[in-house]
Amino acid sequence: MSEILIAIALLFVSGLIAAALGRYDRLALGVGTLGSAAACAIGLFGSVKALLEAQETAYRYLWTLPVGELHFAVDALSAFFLICIFLVSGLSVVYGGGYLKSYIGKQKVAPAVFWFSILVAAMALVAIARDGILFLIAWEAMSFASFFLVTFESDREDVRQAGISYLIASHLGVMFIFTLFVLLGGHSGNFNFNAFQATVGAEPARFASLCFLLAVVGFGAKAGFWPMHVWLPDAHPAAPSHVSAVMSGVMIKMGIYGLLRTLTFLGAPPLWWGTTLIIIGAVSGISGIIHALAQHDLKRLLAYSSVENMGVIVLGLGLGLVGQSLGNPAIAFLGYAGGLLHILNHGLFKSLLFMGAGSVLHATGTRAIDTLGGLFKKMPHTGLLFLIGAVAISGLPPLNGFVSEWMIYVGAFTGASTGTTPSALTALIVLPCLALIGGLAAACFVKVFGMVFLGEPRSEAPAKAHEMSLSMRAPMIAGAVICAGIGLWPTGAIALVRPAVSFIGNIPAPFSAVPESLLMIRWIALGFLGLVAVLFVLRKVLLGGREVTQSGTWGCGYAAPTARMQYTGSSFSDPLLIPFELVLPATEIAEKPQGCFPEKVTYKKHYGDMVVEKFLPPISRWIMAALAGFRIIQQGRLQLYFLYILVTLMILLVWQILGGGV
């Protein structure tokens, strides 16, 4: 516990020092990077130690405020999320130290360094807070810090719009979280999490269900559940790439943490809770990967892919809830373990991919997939590391994404074959949805890697590309190694999540073993990799004494082929998207050929987001019309506003006297 508090304090201090050195960009960047990296290392050590000790440690200090207290604690669930926070943030801050150098001389980098430190510290505070008021303060600090990071390049209109969208979505979610804590605090008499847990058991079942729904909506807005994901595809591309890595890798997972923490208050779950999460996960996963496949912007594609992976995580957690409600520890363990492990896995490979995308943007100046191509020749290290992340996110062995998804598969098969009819039908929803998500994810990242790194340059942008500095490559290498390590050693990875799983679902020890099928597939994958290595060495030996030449790709008989004749991302993904056009609004722009020798032909196809284009506009108009009547209270006179405050305070005082307060 002490190491984690030291890490949080060091993050605050290093951020403040960097802000104070704002006039000296390089010094501020160096101090902030070193301080944050050291803090993340200390915090990671303390988190692993806390997880291995498997004992909750707490620190309490009464506030002088009317409500709330400084109550911190680290249990197995907190420790697991802290490992994710400090690991991903530590890799990202090292990458950011090199990435932000390109901004020096263009704009001040000290604000980005300061708010990054505050973001990481606030996420850690959310994980260890054991008081509702303290939790909300840390949650708001996390939201505001990430808002200022999203709007770092605030001179751009699209960045400002992304920041506003994110801030609105965050505070809509906070309204539901605040209502949840008010209900729990009102019934328990205080905002202590231990009191919440004791109170819910004495309330009717419908009270726990109401709290569950409030948690799903409130925390789901931060996690990016469909249809509350609308902020995410704009905010992640707008932020600097190392910030995108943290926001996607761990910040949105704090929504999952909040949901899981709430579940620990609510007692035994009914079956429909798990079914609800499975449906949310299925819709989010399929919708997210369909929209990712349709994107032309590299970082926007990765942002939509985060919606997909949140869906996979929620599928696992929903399956765990189903197993818990049925009293089936095998299903519960496999579902919870798969979902929690995918939180860590996604944090690793998604941060790796965002760092790879940042390197591409840094080297070429563009995120437009269809203007890139041929970068593997100029950026072989970045290309190889991006490929590892792409294989991992596609759920292919022997990397980490496969391990967590396979756990969910095995849990779903177990539920379908051993459960009652309702639970079997619920588990059966998981199997086809997870298979469809996996297939589309593989196609999506084949498209991304092929269009960006293979083929020939499609514009002038890739011509100036160059490999990144070691400070930017080193954290990517570390992330790729950990992805491979988890895939090759699933026993250790599952041992890492076992304490958190036991804490959430009270799973007996016999159901914490690694599925034999997972170990068997690991050995098959290792054998395949060994065969590839042997063939690679054999090729080197056979070609060692020969002259190897390069030539242009065969152009299908054309006398003068150009780079524009290559497949584009749109031409690759369009056949896969046609079946989903009912839920994927499409806009076509076509300039047909005219005459015998047409000089210009244009065809573009843009896929939009159904929620943004179909649902939000009428809802926004309805809300604005409903609120228009309240404009009468905005008279522009300061005395009247003071009167509003006085009347409100009097109403609250009377309510408190009559016993309506907490």
C-alpha angles and dihedrals in degrees: 000000000000093000091053093050090048090051092051092048091048091051091054093046096046090048092051092048090050090051091049089053091051093128090061105058099184094046092047091049092048095047093044093047095048093044094048093044091051091047092051091050092051092045092048091052091049092047094051089046092051092048093050093046089054092204125120115237122193141189123196133184125168116239124225087229121102093249137025135026140223096264117160127174139166119211131160094281093049092045093053093051091044089056089054092046098049096039097051094037092049092054091044096049091054090050090047091055088066097033096055093054088081089064094056109113091019100066140343114282097189093087091055091049092048097047092044090058091047091049094054092044092049092050090052090049090052089054095051101035113115098179124076095225093047089047092053092048091052090044092053091046088053092050095047094045091052090046091057090047092050090052094045090119092045094158087080118084094216090053092052091049091049090051093051092048091051094048093050093048092047094053094044086057091047090057090063093043090050090050089050093053093044090055093046093043093046092055097041099041095236141037099252112130092223089057090051091057093049093047102051093059090062094050128084117272092251090064091059090047091052090051090049092053092047089051093049092053098038099045092032090064089061093041092052100241113175123289092019091060096091095108095051103070090052100040100049096053091045095056124078109272097252088052090050087053091055096041093050096032100049116347096071087046088066085075088059089047091053091050093049092046089052091050089059088061096050105062127216111007124228117233094255092064091063092042090052092053092047091053091047090048093048094049093043093047097048095040092047097052093043090055091044091054090053097053127109095188114082098215093040088054090052090048092055088046087060089060087053093051092047085056091054091050092050091048088059095045091047089052089050090052090050091052091047093050090051094045090241107140095187094060091040094051095046092047097045094040092049092047095046094044090050088056089061094038094050090048090056103043096035092052087048090053094046090050088050090050089049090053090051091049091046092051101041106022094232141087095194106121095202093057094054133071139131094046094133090076093055099032105032096155094048090044093052093047091047088050091054089052091047092052091047095050090048089061096241125150140282093028130084099261089065094055096057095040091048090053089056091047092052091047091052092048089049092050093047093050103039107027132087120270097271093046092044091054090048092050091047089061089064098056103060092036093052091045092051092047091050094049094048091045091055090050091047095054094042084058093047097047094041096048096043105036107020133059122025130315111277095201142007093274097084092050092080095044119130137172117274127250121269091253089063097040098046097068089045090053091048091050092049092049092052091048089054092042094056091047093051096041107038091157091067093044093053091046086057093058097037096089092051091047091051090048093053101040105016090236117187117242097246089069095056098084124116113255110256090227089061092054091046093051089048091058091047090051091048089051090051091050090049090052091050090050092051091049090048092052091045091052091051091051095047093047095040095097097037132086110247116203134185130221139169121283114268106266100211092260097311112141095216110024118185134200089254089069091070124102114273126214090256094053090050098049102033097083089053093049099049093086090055099050091107088071097026112069109221129200121193127200113190134171105189123214114268125203131353095299107032115197099197134029123173132185126168131166123195124191117204134197113265093212093051097042103033110024108030100054097059091040091051092049091050092050093048091049091049093049095044090084091063092063088089089078091058099085098150094238118125094208091059092051090052088052091054089053092048093049091048092051091049092051091050091048093052090047090052093048091050090054100257095119131088 
